[in-house]
Amino acid sequence: MSKVFDLFIIGGGINGAGIARDASGRGLSVCLADKGEIGGATSSWSTKLIHGGLRYLENYEFKLVRESLKEREIVYKIARHISKPIPFIIPHTDKIRPAWLIKFGLLLYDNLGGKTNIPKSKTLDLNKKFPNILKEKFKTGFQYYDIQIDDKKLTKLNAQDAKKNKAKILEYNKVKKAEIINNEWVISLQDKKKIKSKVLINASGPWINETLHKNIKIKSKNKIRLVKGSHIITKKLYKEDVAFTFQNIDKRIIFVIPYKKKFSLIGTTEVEVKSPENTVISKQETQYLIRSVNNYLKKQIRKKDIVDTYSGIRPLIEDFKEASKVTRDYVFDLNIVNKLPLLNIYGGKLTTYRKLSEKVLLDLKKFLPKTKKGPWTDKKKLF
Ligand SMILES: Cc1cc2nc3c(=O)[nH]c(=O)nc-3n(C[C@H](O)[C@H](O)[C@H](O)COP(=O)(O)OP(=O)(O)OC[C@H]3O[C@@H](n4cnc5c(N)ncnc54)[C@H](O)[C@@H]3O)c2cc1C
């Protein structure tokens, strides 16, 4: 008789890999399949920050920011070798947000997550501190810290640890079909093999509804909007090891972050798209990012300074707000199909993947009687 796994996960992005690690470490048998490389999609196209999301405070998302700040502490502790804190400077410009609002936001940001080893925010004299980087008209700045991480590596480390815990991790093997036969999920893979499982998790990121409709043949309850976010990469724009948070007239923010020693990473944009496939930056997005940087920096950049670009897709739950106002929190959609559980995971952030994985196992507890232990991933280092 062929093996019946406790858990089958569609998608090896940070969410799928995080769940595979957590579940396999609790003694569950896990199989995960990705149609491409582990961490090869959205989870390597992010801004690469483990952050509370200062900006979300403006949308009153205190719960999300608190959870993210707590996770920032934990992820920094368990993945210190692939992450580092960097100071972010917000140059003050009265036209966009008043100074008191930013200071109030930073006070919350410093305290919402509880005890932290990450330095607190402060006000800076920009003309003294960065006379060569910013235009002179930006006199005051606000400094806070967040964590920069290698997003793809984080995903791969989770998958590797799951493998050490005996999980079966399959790459370049698309899930073609998932159906219930004789009281078990039967998953048909691209290589024609069939895998059996008691629980099915759909963690296919921006492909979530496509997987649900085309491969599992179930109608989704949640409508999503696919919102593209693009980055440009230039040669290092300044030598100091600081990042900048630039406010734009449309109230969106753009980060300029030191990247891989020799480069600056600049992003991101928000553009609604129809499909998660073949995402590339548009001319308008490139211009938007260049304009944003040139509003602030003395050194002006042009299209020819761009050495690389990448774009990723956010699957945002449709709630008919502007893209920047739609929640970045995750949403679980648990379905019981002929008595078997199917959990669809919508959205989320790189930052909260670990907590998300814990919550998945909590929500599925009654379907996973072989679970041998409780939460553990906040303590064990990722190597
Ligand atoms: C531009 C941008 C910037 C971001 N910046 C940040 C940031 O700085 N910090 C932060 O915390 N978060 C950030 N995020 C959010 C974060 O990147 C995502 O929440 C996270 O990567 C989503 O992971 P995932 O596992 O859900 O999706 P993905 O990483 O996309 O993984 C889904 C996987 O499913 C696979 N798949 C799909 N269909 C199938 C199928 N039928 N069979 C098998 N496999 C399948 C895909 O190949 C893919 O690898 C950003 C997102 C974007 C778009």
The ligand as an SDF file (V2000), in Angstrom:
LIG
                    3D

 53 58  0  0  0  0  0  0  0  0999 V2000
    7.0070   43.4960   -4.5080 C   0  0  0  0  0  0  0  0  0  0  0  0
    6.8370   42.8240   -3.1990 C   0  0  0  0  0  0  0  0  0  0  0  0
    7.6110   43.2070   -2.1170 C   0  0  0  0  0  0  0  0  0  0  0  0
    7.4530   42.5790   -0.8980 C   0  0  0  0  0  0  0  0  0  0  0  0
    8.2720   42.9310    0.1390 N   0  0  0  0  0  0  0  0  0  0  0  0
    8.1310   42.3310    1.3280 C   0  0  0  0  0  0  0  0  0  0  0  0
    9.0120   42.6460    2.3850 C   0  0  0  0  0  0  0  0  0  0  0  0
    9.9670   43.4150    2.2490 O   0  0  0  0  0  0  0  0  0  0  0  0
    8.7900   42.0490    3.5850 N   0  0  0  0  0  0  0  0  0  0  0  0
    7.7760   41.1670    3.7830 C   0  0  0  0  0  0  0  0  0  0  0  0
    7.6110   40.7080    4.9160 O   0  0  0  0  0  0  0  0  0  0  0  0
    6.9660   40.7930    2.7760 N   0  0  0  0  0  0  0  0  0  0  0  0
    7.1270   41.3460    1.5550 C   0  0  0  0  0  0  0  0  0  0  0  0
    6.3310   40.9730    0.5080 N   0  0  0  0  0  0  0  0  0  0  0  0
    5.3730   39.8880    0.7070 C   0  0  0  0  0  0  0  0  0  0  0  0
    6.0620   38.5280    0.5910 C   0  0  0  0  0  0  0  0  0  0  0  0
    7.0260   38.5260   -0.4290 O   0  0  0  0  0  0  0  0  0  0  0  0
    5.0260   37.4660    0.3070 C   0  0  0  0  0  0  0  0  0  0  0  0
    4.0050   37.5380    1.2780 O   0  0  0  0  0  0  0  0  0  0  0  0
    5.5800   36.0500    0.3300 C   0  0  0  0  0  0  0  0  0  0  0  0
    6.7470   35.9300   -0.4090 O   0  0  0  0  0  0  0  0  0  0  0  0
    4.5150   35.1160   -0.1970 C   0  0  0  0  0  0  0  0  0  0  0  0
    4.9790   33.8130   -0.1200 O   0  0  0  0  0  0  0  0  0  0  0  0
    4.1020   32.6390   -0.6660 P   0  0  0  0  0  0  0  0  0  0  0  0
    4.7190   31.3820   -0.1830 O   0  0  0  0  0  0  0  0  0  0  0  0
    2.6670   32.8720   -0.3240 O   0  0  0  0  0  0  0  0  0  0  0  0
    4.1450   32.7960   -2.2580 O   0  0  0  0  0  0  0  0  0  0  0  0
    5.2790   32.4210   -3.3330 P   0  0  0  0  0  0  0  0  0  0  0  0
    6.6290   32.7510   -2.8490 O   0  0  0  0  0  0  0  0  0  0  0  0
    4.8410   32.9990   -4.6220 O   0  0  0  0  0  0  0  0  0  0  0  0
    5.1800   30.8450   -3.4020 O   0  0  0  0  0  0  0  0  0  0  0  0
    4.1190   30.1840   -4.0530 C   0  0  0  0  0  0  0  0  0  0  0  0
    4.7160   29.0090   -4.7900 C   0  0  0  0  0  0  0  0  0  0  0  0
    3.6680   28.2060   -5.3160 O   0  0  0  0  0  0  0  0  0  0  0  0
    4.1620   27.5800   -6.4880 C   0  0  0  0  0  0  0  0  0  0  0  0
    3.0140   27.0850   -7.2410 N   0  0  0  0  0  0  0  0  0  0  0  0
    1.9840   27.7880   -7.7740 C   0  0  0  0  0  0  0  0  0  0  0  0
    1.1220   26.9520   -8.3750 N   0  0  0  0  0  0  0  0  0  0  0  0
    1.5900   25.6880   -8.2190 C   0  0  0  0  0  0  0  0  0  0  0  0
    1.1440   24.3910   -8.6040 C   0  0  0  0  0  0  0  0  0  0  0  0
    0.0150   24.1850   -9.2860 N   0  0  0  0  0  0  0  0  0  0  0  0
    1.9190   23.3090   -8.2770 N   0  0  0  0  0  0  0  0  0  0  0  0
    3.0770   23.4730   -7.5800 C   0  0  0  0  0  0  0  0  0  0  0  0
    3.5470   24.6870   -7.1980 N   0  0  0  0  0  0  0  0  0  0  0  0
    2.8060   25.7770   -7.4800 C   0  0  0  0  0  0  0  0  0  0  0  0
    4.9500   28.6990   -7.1790 C   0  0  0  0  0  0  0  0  0  0  0  0
    5.9080   28.1980   -8.0670 O   0  0  0  0  0  0  0  0  0  0  0  0
    5.5710   29.4260   -5.9880 C   0  0  0  0  0  0  0  0  0  0  0  0
    6.9280   29.0380   -5.7550 O   0  0  0  0  0  0  0  0  0  0  0  0
    6.4850   41.5670   -0.7470 C   0  0  0  0  0  0  0  0  0  0  0  0
    5.7160   41.1570   -1.8360 C   0  0  0  0  0  0  0  0  0  0  0  0
    5.9060   41.7690   -3.0610 C   0  0  0  0  0  0  0  0  0  0  0  0
    5.1180   41.2870   -4.2300 C   0  0  0  0  0  0  0  0  0  0  0  0
  1  2  1  0
  2  3  1  0
  2 52  2  0
  3  4  2  0
  4  5  1  0
  4 50  1  0
  5  6  2  0
  6  7  1  0
  6 13  1  0
  7  8  2  0
  7  9  1  0
  9 10  1  0
 10 11  2  0
 10 12  1  0
 12 13  2  0
 13 14  1  0
 14 15  1  0
 14 50  1  0
 15 16  1  0
 16 17  1  0
 16 18  1  0
 18 19  1  0
 18 20  1  0
 20 21  1  0
 20 22  1  0
 22 23  1  0
 23 24  1  0
 24 25  2  0
 24 26  1  0
 24 27  1  0
 27 28  1  0
 28 29  2  0
 28 30  1  0
 28 31  1  0
 31 32  1  0
 32 33  1  0
 33 34  1  0
 33 48  1  0
 34 35  1  0
 35 36  1  0
 35 46  1  0
 36 37  1  0
 36 45  1  0
 37 38  2  0
 38 39  1  0
 39 40  1  0
 39 45  2  0
 40 41  1  0
 40 42  2  0
 42 43  1  0
 43 44  2  0
 44 45  1  0
 46 47  1  0
 46 48  1  0
 48 49  1  0
 50 51  2  0
 51 52  1  0
 52 53  1  0
M  END
$$$$
